[in-house]
């Protein structure tokens, strides 16, 4: 099964990389962009006996490795891929 994981900064948490990109856009003459946030997109394949087992594995991976629960949120999608 294939999983797609999206990790993003939590609301209210300073995102210096997002601010830097926002500033770079302004320097390039691109206006009208605000509240830009930078996150991560991770894809992986899971060998699991069921969809529920694959979801449980991906959730554990996110909680224990991919996302810092103090400053980041995550969501994921699992399909038969």
TAKA-V444759 format. One record per helix or strand of 3 or more residues. SS is the DSSP state (helix for helix, strand for strand). FROM is the first residue (numbers start at 0). TO is the last residue. If there is no record, write none. Layout:
ss = [SS/SS]
from = [FROM/FROM]
to = [TO/TO]
This chain:
ss = [strand/helix/strand/helix/strand]
from = [1/15/39/50/71]
to = [8/26/44/65/78]
